[in-house]
Every structure is written in C-alpha cells, then in structure tokens.
C-alpha cells in the first residue's frame, strides 16, 4: 500500500492511497524528471504473477490534482530493488535515480521531460548492494555513490561520463544496512555515517580524498541512520533507530559520538526519515512502526535565532538588521549571551555588539542592529553565536549563517553568504524588517514584554495521522534529555546582572572570535591597520581545545629544500629569521594583507589554511562555527630591513564553492595576493588553474602577486611533475612551490613567501 499524507496542518491528513502487487522496499521523494515538482520514486519486489525483466520494479508516481496517484514511468530491474536514491551524481545540475538491484547491479537511470525512463549506466557488482547513499567523498562538490554490500564492503563510486569508477573500498566485519551523509562538524565537509548489521555506528570523514574512520560506537543495537540539523546550531546531528524501540540523537564532540537525547517509541521501528513535516522551518523525525500509525517526533530545538539585514544603503548610512531569538520550549531559558563579530573590523561599525536574552516559555524577542559601512570592500558578519549554560554544566550554542556586506562605489549591499542578491545595485527598496515577526505564531499567547519587540511562539502541536481515512492520534513519545532549566537574575527592568554563566559563555566567545590590542602603534605604511586588531580566531579556537598552536615568533631557519621550486622561494625559505625591533611587541605588525586561496574543489585549500592557523592536520581541527576565513600573524625577514617585519594575514578560503559563485566578486575586494593550489595527484586541478587566474584578475581589477602551490605531495600516484608545474608557473610570471597539509611540509612557508611578495609590492606603492 502506497499512501500520501499532508502534514502541513494541525492534523496529519491522508491525501491518496494505492494498492499494488508486491512489496515496497524503498521510497524517495524528489524531482525525478527535473521539472521543478517532486515525484515519488519507489523500489519494489515483483508480485505473485509478475515476471523478472518485464514488470517495473522501479516506479515513479505523481500526486495529481484529482487526488489520485498517477504512474509516470517504470523500469524492470530483476526480481526486486533494494534501494532507490534521487540526486545529482553527474554534476550537471539534474537529478538521476540510483538503483540497487537483486541481480547485484548498481544502475543510474535518467528521467526525461517526457517522463521516459532511460538506463544511463549499469555496473555489475560482486555482491548485492543492500544500502545506497551519496556523499561528497573527494570534496569536488559532486556527490559520489556509496554502497553497503552484502559481502561486508563499503564501496565508493564516481560517475565518469557514461561509466562508474570505483574509487574506494573498505572491508568491514559486518554488512552495512544503512548509510547517511551530513556535515556533523559544521566545516563545509561531509561526513558519512553507516550502520552495520551487528548494530554498530561508524562515522567516516574525507581525508585526502578518501574515507577515513573518524569515530565509532559499538553495540548500540542500531538499525538505521540519518543526518540532519535538528537544533539550529548549523551542524548536522545523527539520528539512529535501534532494535530496542528507541530513537537516539547524537552529535560529534571532540571526535566522539555524544548522546543528546533518547526517545522510546514503544514498538518495533521499521524506518525513519527527517524532514520539515509541519511546514514551520523546523525538522521532525518521522518514524514508521510495525503496529500503528506514523509517529512524528519533534527535533531538539530550544532556541532558534535569525538575523536579517536590509539589502541596500549608502556609504556612511546604516544597514538595518534585526536579530530575533525564539524559545520553542515550555520552560525558561535564561542567560543567553552572544556578541556580534565582523571582519574586517575597521570596515564597519555595528551597534549593539553585545547580545543578552532571558526567554520565557515560547517567548520571542528581537533586537535591532545598525551596521554602518565605513570603507569600500567586503565585510563578513561571522556566524552570530548565542550561548547559554545549563545547570548541569553543559554549554549550549546556536548560530546564524554568515552575512556578507559589499561596499562598492559608495553603495552597500548585504546578502546571506550562501545566497546572492538578484542584482547588486538597483532601485528596489530595502527590506522592511519591522513589518512582521520572523517567527509567525499559529495562535496568540499572552506574554509579558521585556525586550525591544516581543511576540509569542506556538507550543508543540499534537501530531495526528490517518489510516484508511480514519484519524488516529500519534502517541506522545517519552523523551529523555540532559536539558535542565537554568537561571538568571535581573534587576526588575529586564537588564542582566553579571552572572557567572554569562561570563563563562562570553569568555568562550572571546576565545573563538576575540579581540586584542596591539602594544605599539604601527608606523605609517601601505596597508597598515591601527591599534584595534582582530586576533587569530583559529589560533584561539585551537588553544581553547588544547591543540598545539604555531606561535607568532619567527621560527628557526628552514632546512635545505629541493630544487623543485622557484629560486626565489628557496631563497626566502632558507633565509635565517631576523630579530624583532627593540621595544616592539611580538604581537605588533606593520602590514595587514588580505589574501585568497584559490583552486578546484578537494585540492586541500581549507586543510592548508587550517593547518597554517592551528599547526595541526585538519583531522583534529574542531572549529564548528564557520571557516570562510582565518587571521594569522607572521614575521618575514626581507633583505632591505634590519629587523623582522610583522605581517597580519587575512586568509580567505571561499573560491571553489558553487554556492558562492554568484557573490564571489564580493570576496575578492581588497585582495593583495593569491595562492593558487592544485592537487599533484589530480591533473584536472592543475589544468584548471588558468581559469582561477582569469577570475582573480577580472574580479580584483589588476594583477596581484600569485604563488602556485602543488599540494598533497605525500600521496603516491602523482600525475603532475614538479618540472611541468614549475615551468607553467614561471612562464606565467608566478613562483612555484610544493606542500603537504598532512605532514606540514611547506604550509607555513607558502604564506611567508606570499607575505614577502605582497610586502615588496607595497613598498613599491603597487598595493
């Protein structure tokens, strides 16, 4: 029986049902024919009178306006289909249907605009694929196909034209029965979660374009796994169904799976899914059980923040923003604190910077924020992170996405960093953020106003389901969490007293994004920042988590390097460090340079930046609040200076991400130097460098110093030789060197070399 339900109202209402022969084994909802509407794609087994190769075991249905389910297309795949997946695995922006067959085949089907279903690829496997998922394993922004097979293997496949190439295989002790992918660390890279037949959970992570076991949890009776953000912290949580009738929620903290909550549904679980069933921008867990109606379990939301900014303003006038925070629980949440951080600091003023909230049950409060652009260029409002501390000592956090502000020719425009405005500068009016609350209540509630703007937020509605046209109330699940009510004192007017929980949260915020003041005043020079400076956020994060941090002091002379790099690179790397000018603090600097790290996906740009900032390989880098840019103080020893010169680098890592393509020119503004990175084991990443050079020249408006870096030299199967890469770089007027983010070879040196190149340009008045 196939049934379609509407869950967008106060009750779950059945819309249509269809009886069919055979059994439904897998079902996905997606835009199968790429017409902008969603279809129902299911994999099933043959009926009692159907024959293999004739009856459609893959079927695509559409819910018609008449209230009926209409069969659009079908394809015969052996006796039964284990799994169907609807997604783009070719990178052409169109969805395909990935199918696992009982004949041990992996097939990719493409559905045309005329609803024809054509087999694009068929791959014969050694054994039957039991579970199929997709994950961007190699980091090129195109999903690979991941299969869990009956022969105890996890296999990764890449679509290459009209064929499949197996790029990785992992042997396990037990067959994989469920797979899911998500960003559990909030660092823009995907993790892969798998459940094996013995009830264990394994989380794999992309390391050097391969899957590497990141963490695991044995013996938890796991049956099925999903990954999705269900608590507004912009990191995906892990949802697991278990054989003891429970739904368990986990996150990844310090490389370990940490249980957040447990829901006992009281009966055998057949399947789980995560989605916005209520249409309220919050995700629920949908649970199919063996002896009852669909169960709907709310996510782990407690506090939900939103930040919106009016789109346009003139230089020197304000962009008006509004931060709205909603408590979606029936308890008090006090002592919520946060601070707005933006970068570069001197390009804009923001009022207020400090945020503080006490929220009653289902209460919403808003604060108006005024952003005044001061200079041309790009400003990024970092994820606004709000923290509060529970009585049991747990520190909770929620974040907003980054917002980018571009100031160009006297005009400012703002947009979420993941989205582009329709036009950069037009005559359209600014968004009126005061016309309606960001969280519209379903029904009014009486709450006492204690902030700039208060509104009520609805409590959880009782979910219902229908079976055969008869309404059935979904039983309320028993939820066990560690959440307890915290307290905060006020002076009667709503103002916060200085509480220890608030101070601790503020201290951690400062360690993540804090500010320090330089102990001396930089001398007049090109690209000089004043005494109010921003600290190296990544360095502070590393220190907060007890990691080894590379210091700002000049290091010992580099060892002799091989002649695989440009002569000037060798000279700079081999030059002994010079002492600091007497009386100058090690934290002082003379030049502030913005540089971009460009290159194709999966060449290691983010890993290199993280390694440079924290001094450790990215596997241990746990920055979970966004990593579009980093700040680092370094020292160079140029031949025309008696003393070391302090240089603060703003390192931006945004290129190569498709979601930034429409707003990419916003990030190039003010760039003084570029590092062009390619993967020495992937020839295409080398041949595409010309594209990045052209884009940088066009976006910046002039040629700035560029350094070409061949990364991943620790890996075998090199496809681009040092001689070829060096010859290309120098023929185009660039320097060349090589690096390994894994071993650390050349990582700090590449930024030192670029710093000296930018220093030379600044001294000549070209920057």
N, C-alpha and C positions, 0 to 999 in steps of 0.2 A: 504494500500500500504506500503510495506517494501522496503526501499531504503538504499543503502550503498554508502557512499561518501569517496573520498580520499581528505584530506585537507593538505597534506604534500608539496604541491607546491604553486606557486603564485596564483593559482586558485583552488577553490573547485570543484572537478570533480566527477560526478556520475559514479559509477562502475557497479551497478546492481540494479534491482528492481523486486519485486514480488507482484502480485495481489492476495489477499486471501479473502475468505468469512469471515464475522465477523469483529470485530474491535480490533485493537491492543491497549491494555490498559496499558501495562508496558513493558519495554525493557531494558535489561542489556547486556553488552559485557564483557565476562570473559572466563577463561579457565574452561569450564564446565566439560569436560571429563578428565582433568588433563594430557593432552598430550603435554603441552608446547605451544600450539597455542590457540588463542582466538576464541570463538564461540559467536553467537548471540542467547540470550535466551529471549523469549518473552512470556508474558501472554496475552491472548486474550479472546474475547467472542465468543459464538457459532454463526455460520452462520444461515441463514434462514432455511436451510434444515437439519442442524446437530442436533443430539440428545445428551442430557447430559449423561455423563458416557461412551460415545463412541468416540466422536471427541476430538482431542487433544487440550486442552486449554492452555497447556504449550508446547511450541515447541522450539527445538534447531536447529539452522541453521549454516551452514558453507559457507563462501565465497570461492568457488572453483577457481582453476587456470583458468578454462574455462570461468570465468566471470559470472558464474551463482550462485544462492543461492541454496544450497543443504540441504534438510531436513534430519537431522541426527536422531532425536528421538522426540517423543511426548508422553504426558501423559494426560488422561482425568481427569479434576478437575471440576466437576459440570458444571454450566452454564457459568461462567466467572471467570477469575483470576484477583484480584485487583492489586497485586504486585508480582514481582519476584526479588530475590536478589541472586547474585552469590558470595559466600565467604566461608571461612573455619569456621564453627561453632562448629566443634567437636574437634579441636585441633590436628588433625592427619596430618596436612600439606597438606590436599587435599580439594579442593573446593566442596561444596554442593550447591544445589539450594533450596532456601527457598521460599515457595509459600503461598500466602493468597488466599483462595477460597471463592466464593459467598455462600457456604454452611457453613460459619463461621468456617472453618478449617484452621489450620496452619500446613503445611506439609513440610517435608525435603526430597528432592529427591537426589539420588546419581547416577551419570552417569558413567558407566564403560568404560574400554578401548575399548570394542566392541560397544560402543555407546548405550548400553542398559540403560534405564532409570528406576530406581527402587525406590519405595517409602520406605524410611527408617523409618520415624516417621509420624504419623498423630495425631494431638491434636485437640480435639473438644472444641471450644471456646464458650463463652456465646453470643457473637455477632460478626459480620463480622469485620475482620481486614482491615482497609482502607489503612493504610500506614505501611510499614515494613522497619526497618533498623537494623543495627548491631552496637554494641558499647561494648568496654571492660568495663563493668559497675563495676565489682568487682575487676579489676586490676590484673587478673591472666594471662594476655597476650593472652587470648582466647576470641573472641567476643561472647557476649550474643545477643539474638534476642530481638529486641524491636518492639512492635506493638502499633499503634494507632488505637483504635477500635471505631466502630460506637456508642458504649454505653458510650462515653466520658471518656474512660480509657486509660492510658498508662501502658502497661504491659511489664515486662522483663522476659525472659525465658532462662534457661540454659539447654544445652544438657547434659543429664546424661545417658550414654550408648545408649540404643535404646528408650529412652523416653525423654519428655520435662518436666522440673520442673519450675513452676512459682516462681520466687524469689522476685518479687516486683510488686506492683500495685499502681498507682497514679490516683486519681479521679480528673477530670477537669470539667469546666463548658461548654466546647465545644469540639466536636470531633477533634482529631488530623488528619490533612490531609497531612502532610509531615514531615519526620524526616531525620536527617543527623547527623553524628558524626565527630569530629575532635579535634585536640589539639590547642585550641584557646589561651592558656596561655603559651605554649612552655615549659611545665614542665613534659612532657612524660606521661601525663594522659589525657584520652579522656573526652571531654565534649559532651553532647547530645543536639542538637538543634531541637525544634519542632515548627511547625506552626499549630495553631488551626483554626477551621472554622470561628471564629469571627475575624480573621485577626491579631492575636497577635503572638509574638515570645517569646518562653521560652527557656532558656539555663539551662540544668541540669548538675550537676557535681557529680562525685563519692565521697561520703563522708561515710567512714566506710562501704564500700562495698554496698552502696545503692545510689540511685539517689536522690539528694537534689537540690531544686530550687536555682540556683546561681544568675540569673538575668533575667529580662523580659522586654518586650517593648509592650505596649498595643496600639491597634487601628492604626496600620500602613498598613492595607489592605493587609497583607501578604498572599501569595498563596502557595509558595514553598520555600524550604530552602536547601542550600548546604554549606559545609565547606571545604575549601581548601586554601593552601598557594598561594597567587597570588601577592606577593610583595617582596619576598626574605628576609623576616625577620624571617623565620623559626617558624612562628606561623600561624595557620590557620585563615583565615578571614571568615566571614559569608556573604554569597551571598543570597539575598532574592528577589524573584519575587513578584510583588504586582499587585493588581487588577486595579490600575490606570496606567498600562502600563510601569512600571519602574522596573529597576534592581537596588537594593540598596546594598551597600557594608558596612559592619560593622566590627569592632573589639571589643574585650572586654578590657576595660581600667579601672582599679581600681574598678572592679566589676560592671561596667555599659557598656551597648552597646553604642558605639560611631560610628556615621555615618561617613564614609570616603569619599564616592562618590555616585552619583546618575546618572544613565543612563536612559534616556527616549527613549524607542524603538518605541513609537508612535502607537502601536497597541496591541490587546489583546495577552497576553502571555499564551501559553498552557503548556510549560515545559521548564526546564533549566537543564544544565549539565555543569560540569567544567572539562577540560582536556587540554592536550597539542595538540591542533588541528593542529598547524603549524609545529610541529616537531623541535622546537627551544629551548626546555627545559624551555619554559615559558607557563603558563597555561592561557587559554582563557575561557570565559563564552559563551556557545552555547545556543542560545535562539530559541525555536520553537514557531512560532506565527500563528495566525489563518488565515491570508490572504496574506501570502508572503513566500519567501524562508527563509531558516535558517539564523539567524543573528549571527555573531561572534563578541564578544566584548572583547577587549584586557583587560588583568589584570591591576593591579595598579602598575606595575613595573616602577621604576625611576632609581634606582642604583642597579646593580647586582654585588656582589663580588664573587670571587672564590679564594681558597687557595689550592695549590697543593705542595707536598713535595716529593723530590726524595726518593726512598724507602729505600736505604741502605747506610751506611757509617761506617768507623772505629771510635773507641773511640778517641776523640780529633780532628777529622776532621769534616768537615761541611756537614750537610744535606742541600741541596739547595732547597729553596722554592720560590714560586712566588705568590704574591697577585695581582690579576687583578681585576680592577673595571671598569664597563661599565655604561655609561649614555645611557639609551634607550629611552630618550625623545628628543623633538626638542628644548629644552631650556637649558640654562646654569645652572649647579648645582655647586655652589662654596662653599668653606669652609668645605668640607668633612674631618672629622678628626677621628682618632682612635689610638689605642695603642694595641700592641700585648702583651697578658698576658699568662704566662705559669706557671705550677705548678707540682712539687716543684721548686721553683725559683733557688735553688743552684745546681740543676742537669744539667742545660743547660744555655748557653748564646744565645741570639737572637739579630741579628743586621739587620736592624734597629728595634727599638721598636715603635717609633712614626711614624704614617702614616698621610699624608695630601694630599688632591687632590682637584684640580679645574677641572671640566669637561665641555667641550663644548657640543653642540648638537650631540648625537650619538657617542660620543668620548669614547675611551677605553684607560686606562693607566695601566701599570704594574710596580711593584717594586720587585726586587729580595731580598729575605730574606735568611740569613745564620743562621742556627741553629747548634750550636756546643755542642754535649753531653759531660758532664764532669764526670758523675758518673753512676754507674750501677743502674738500676731501671726503673721506668716508669715516663714519663713526659707527661702531657696533655697540649696541646696548646688550651686554652679556646676558645670558640667562638669569633672570631675576629669581634668585633662590630664597625661599622663605623656610625658616627652620623653627621648630619648637621641640621642647624636651618633655618626655613623658615621665611620670612619677617613677617608673621602673628603671629610668636612666637611659632609655632608648632615645636617640636623637632622630627626629623625622624631618623630611625635607620634601618640598615640591618646587617645581621650576616652571618658568615660562620659556617659550622659544626665543632665540635671538632676534633682535630687530636691527636692521641696517638703515642708517641715515646718510644720504648722499647730499653734499652741498656742492653745487656746480653753478658757476656764473651768477652768484648771488641768490640762488634759489635752493631750497632744501626739500627733499622728498624722503619719506620713510616707507618702509615695507618690511614685512617679516622676511628674515634671511632666507627662508626656504621658498619664498614666493616672490614673483616680480610684479611691480605695478604694470597696469596695461600700457601706460605711457609715462615717460619720465617727467615731462613738464608740459602740462596742458592747463586749460582754463577751468577745469572741473573744480567745484567747491570742496573744501576739506570735509572729512567725515565728522558728523556731529555725534560725539560720543556721549552726550548727555541726554539724548532723546529717549533712550530705553536702557534698562539694565542689561548687563551682559548675560546674566542668568535669569531668564524669564520664569517667574513662578507659575506653577499649574493652578494653584489655588491660594488665596490670600491667607497670611498668617499674621498674627499680632506680635510684633517685636519692638523692643524699645531702642530708639535711635541713639547710637553712641559714636558715629563717625560722620564723615562728610556726606555720604549717601548710603542709606540702608535700604535693603529690600529683603523680602523673605525668600527662602528656598524651600521647595517642597520636600516633605519626608518621603521615604520609600513607599511606593505604591504596592499593594498586594497584587502579585502576578497571578494570572489565571491562564488556563489552557482549555482547549476544547477537544473532544474525542467523538468523532462521528456526529457532530452537530450538538453534542451535549456539553455544556460548560462544566469544567472541573477546576476547583481552586488548587493551585500549586501549594503543597505543604511548605510551611516556613522551615528552612533548614537551620540546623544548630551550628552556630559559628563560634569557633574558639580562636581568639587572638590574644596577643600580648598587650593590646591597647588599653590604657587606663586614663582616667581623666586627670589632667594636670591643673595647676592653679596659678593665678597671677593676681597681684594686688594692684588696686587702682586707688587714686586719691578722691574718688567720688565724682570726678569730672570726666572720667574715662581715660585720663593720662596714666601712663605706666610708671610704676615705681621701679627703680633699678633692681631687678631681681637676678639671682644667680643664674637661673635657667636662660634668661635673655642674654646675659653677659657671655655665658658659655657659647651660645649659638652665634653671637656677634663675633666672638674671638675666632671661632672656626671659619666664619665667613671671611674675616680679615686674613686668615691663613690661606684661604683659597684665592681671594682676589684683592688682598690688602694693599695698602699704600705706605710708603716710607718717604722721608725727606732726605735729599742728598745733603751731605755735611759741608759741601762747598759750593760756590757758585761757578758754573762752567764759564770759561772765557768766551768772548764774542767770537762766533764762527758760524759757518754754514750748518744748518740742520741742528741747532743747539736747542735742547729742551731746558726749561727753567728748573728751579729747585724743587717744584712739586712733581714727583715722578711716580710711576707705577712700578711695583715690584714684579719680579718674575713669578707670574702666577703658578706656572707649572713647577717651579722650584719649591714654592711654598707648599704646594699640594704634596710633592714628594716628601718633604720634611714632615708634613702632617701625618703621613702614613709610614714614617720610619724608613724611608728609602735612602739609598746612597745618592747624594746630591753633588753634582760637579760645582766646585766653587768658582768665584769670580776672579780670584787671584791668578796672575799669569802662571802657567804650568812650566814644568821643566822642558828643556829642548826636546823636540820630536826626534825620534830615531831616523836614521837614513832611510829614504824611500826609494822605491824602484823607479826606473825611468819610463814608467807607463803614463806619466802625467806631464803637463806642460812645465817648461823650465822655471817660469816664474812661480808656479805653485810649489815646486820643490824648494825654491829659494825661501819663500815665505814660511813653509812648514819647518825648514831646517834652521831658521833664524833663532838665536837664543833670545829669551824674553828680557825685556828691559825693566829696570826698577820703576816704581811709581814716583811721580814728582813729590819731593818732600812736602809734608803737610797736607797732602791730598788723600782723602778717604778712599779705600778700595771700592766703595760703592758709588763714587762720583764718576761722571762720564762727561765727555766733551761733545760727542756727536750722537744724535738719535737718527737711525736709519730704518726705514720700512723696507723689507724685502719680501719677495714672493717665492714660494717653492712650487714649481710647475712641473707637469708631466702627466702621462697617462695613468689611469687607474691601476692600482696594485703594483706600482713601481717602488713603493715604500716611502712616499713623501711624509705621511703622518708619522710613521715609525721613526724616520730620521729626525723630525722635529722633536718628537717626544724623547728620543734618546739624547739629543743635544741638551734639552732643557732639564731632564731629570737625571741623566747619567746612567740610566738603566735601559735594558731592552724592553720593548713595548709590552711583552707578555706580562710584566709586573707593573705596568702603568695603569693605575686605577682612577684616573681623572674621569669622573662621570657627570660633569656639568658642562660639557661642550669643549671642543678643542679646535676651533677655527683658526686661532692664532695663539702665539706664545710670546713672552718677553724674556730676554736674557741679556745680561751684562757680560761683555767680554773685553779683553785688552789686546791691542795689537802693538807691534814694535816696528813701526815704519823707519826706514833708514834716515829720513830727514828730521827725526825727533830724538832728542837725548833720552826722553823718558817714555814709558808706556802710555798709550793713549786709550782712554776709556771710551768704549762704544756701546751704546744700548741698541739692541736689535729688536724691532717688532717683526716677528716672523709670521707670515700669513700663509695658511695652507687651505685654499678654497678651490683652486683650479682642479679640473678633472671630475668634479661632481656635477652631474646633469642638472640637479635641482638648482644649482647656482648659475646655470648658463645664461638665463635671461637678465640677471643682475650682476654678472661677473665684472662689468666695467666699473661698478661701484667699488670693488675691492682693489682695483689696480691704482686708483687715485693716490698720488703721492709716493709711488714706489720708486726706490732709489737703486735697487739691484734685484737680480733674478737668479735663482738656482734652477737649472733645467735638469731633471732627474729622469733617467731611464733604467730599465732592468736589463742587465747584461745577459740574462737568460731568455729574454723575450725580444726578438728582433723588431717586432712591430712597434714597441715602445720607443725604440731608437729612431726608426724611420719617421715617426710622428713628431719628432722634436721641431721640425721646420714649422709645423702648424702652431706650436706654442710660441715660437719666436715671433711669428707674424702677428699672433693675437696680442702678445705683450707689446710689440712696437706700436700697433694700432691703438691699443687701449691706453697706454702711457703717453703716447704722443711723441716720443723720442726714444732713441736707443740708450739704454742704461747698461751698466756693467752686467755681464751674464757669465755664469760659471756652469759648465756642463759636467754632470756627475754620473758616472756609471755605478749603479748600486747593486747590491747582492753578490759581491764578488766571492762570498763564502760558498756559494752554491755551485754544484757541478753543471755540466751540460751548457756551457757558455756558448752563446750564438753570436755575440758581437765582440770582436777582438779589441784589445786596448789600442793597437795601432790604428785601426779603422776609426774608432771613436775619436781618438786624439786628432787624427788628420782632419776629420769633418769639423770638429770644434774649432781648431786653429784656422782652417780655411775660411770659416765664417767670422773670425775675429774674436773667438771666445777662448778661455782657458779650459783645460780638461784635467779631471782627477777622478779617483775611484773611491768607493766606500762600501762598508758593510754595517748596516744598522744592528745586526745581530752581534758581531764581535766588537763594534765600536770603531773599527778602522776608518779613519778619515772623516768621521762625523763632525767632531769639533773643528777640525782643520778647514772643512769646506766653508763654514761660517766665518772663520778667521780670514781666509783668503778673500771671500766676498767683502768682508768688512774693510780690508785694506784697499780693494779696488774702489769701493764707494768713497773711502777716505781720500784717495787720490783725486777722484772726480770732484769731490767737494773742495779740496784745496785749490783746484784749478778753476773753481767757480762754475762748474758744469752742473752741480746739483743744488 
